[in-house]
Amino acid sequence: MLTKEELPECPVAVTVQIIGSKWKLLILRNLLQRPWRFNELRKSLAGVSQKVLTDSLRSMEADGIITRTVYPEVPPHVEYSLNELGESMRPIMKSMEEWGVSYKNNMR
């Protein structure tokens, strides 16, 4: 997680830095539904590589918007879920969804 001084001055740039990649947005979309396991996420995100998914999840965890829970089982069971800060992204994602629907409906 970056310090306050390391973040961009512009609030929009801060948001883009935290969730601005294609994969982070799609991961966030999925995690708004429920907790997911790594392989479930990978299968649901057509085209994402294991490395990019791993890097994205680690980055989102470091930025404090998701929680990684390891269950002590054999084989290990790991789930990713949104924490309170991640849940606060729900209205942003809802607005993006509404805009996307409107855009698609108004295309010629």
C-alpha positions in Angstrom: 0.0 0.0 0.0 1.3 3.4 -0.9 1.6 6.2 1.6 -0.6 9.2 1.3 2.4 11.2 0.0 3.1 8.6 -2.7 -0.5 8.7 -4.1 -1.3 11.1 -7.0 -2.7 14.4 -6.0 -5.8 14.0 -8.3 -8.5 11.9 -6.6 -9.5 10.4 -10.0 -5.9 9.3 -10.6 -5.9 7.6 -7.1 -9.0 5.6 -8.0 -7.6 4.7 -11.4 -4.3 3.6 -9.8 -6.2 1.3 -7.4 -8.8 -0.3 -9.7 -7.9 1.0 -13.2 -6.7 -2.1 -14.9 -9.1 -4.3 -17.0 -8.5 -7.3 -14.8 -8.8 -5.5 -11.4 -12.2 -4.1 -12.5 -13.4 -7.6 -13.5 -12.1 -9.1 -10.3 -13.9 -6.4 -8.3 -17.1 -7.1 -10.3 -16.9 -10.8 -9.3 -16.0 -10.2 -5.7 -19.0 -7.9 -5.4 -21.1 -11.1 -5.8 -19.4 -13.3 -3.3 -16.0 -14.6 -2.1 -14.1 -16.5 -4.8 -11.3 -19.1 -4.9 -8.3 -18.4 -7.2 -9.2 -21.1 -9.8 -12.8 -19.9 -9.9 -11.7 -16.4 -10.7 -9.2 -17.6 -13.3 -11.9 -19.7 -15.1 -14.4 -16.8 -15.0 -12.0 -14.3 -16.5 -11.4 -15.5 -20.0 -7.9 -14.6 -21.2 -6.3 -13.7 -17.9 -3.0 -15.4 -17.2 -2.2 -16.9 -13.9 0.6 -14.4 -13.4 -1.6 -11.4 -14.1 -4.4 -12.7 -11.9 -1.9 -13.4 -9.0 -0.3 -9.9 -9.4 -3.7 -8.2 -9.5 -4.9 -10.0 -6.4 -1.7 -9.2 -4.5 -1.9 -5.6 -5.5 -5.6 -5.3 -4.5 -4.7 -7.0 -1.2 -1.8 -4.6 -0.6 -4.0 -1.6 -1.5 -6.4 -2.8 1.2 -9.6 -3.5 -0.8 -9.6 -7.3 -0.7 -8.9 -9.9 2.0 -7.2 -13.2 1.3 -8.3 -15.9 3.7 -6.3 -19.2 3.9 -8.2 -22.2 5.4 -5.9 -24.8 7.0 -6.9 -27.8 4.9 -5.2 -30.2 2.6 -5.0 -29.1 -0.1 -5.0 -25.4 1.1 -8.2 -23.6 0.5 -7.8 -19.8 -0.2 -10.6 -17.4 -0.8 -10.6 -13.8 -1.9 -13.3 -11.4 -0.7 -14.0 -7.7 -0.5 -13.4 -6.1 2.8 -15.2 -2.9 4.0 -13.1 -0.6 1.9 -13.6 -2.9 -1.2 -17.4 -2.9 -0.5 -17.3 0.9 -0.7 -16.5 0.5 -4.4 -20.0 -0.9 -5.0 -21.6 2.4 -6.0 -18.8 3.1 -8.5 -19.2 -0.3 -10.1 -23.0 0.2 -10.2 -22.6 3.5 -12.0 -20.2 1.8 -14.5 -22.8 -0.9 -15.1 -25.6 1.6 -15.6 -23.4 3.6 -18.0 -22.5 0.5 -20.0 -26.1 -0.6 -20.3 -27.1 2.9 -21.5 -24.2 3.1 -23.9 -25.1 -0.3 -25.5 -28.8 0.6 -25.7 -28.1 3.9 -27.5 -25.6 2.6 -30.0 -26.6 2.8 -33.6 
